[in-house]
Amino acid sequence: MSVTLIQQRIADDINKGLLPEETDARHLAEYVVTVQQGMAQQARDGADRSS
């Protein structure tokens, strides 16, 4: 998923009241993508689920 798509989904949840209004959709989306990429890299490198 791209940062822009995740940002749009977060913004939708802000508008629905599911996330606080002060949530920064762009920064949260960038964080989510960073974590996901890190997990993918660890999986690629052979990390097991207990790590």
Secondary structure, DSSP 8 states (H G I E B T S, - for coil): --HHHHHHHHHHHHHTTSS-TT--HHHHHHHHHHHHHHHHHHHHTT--TT-
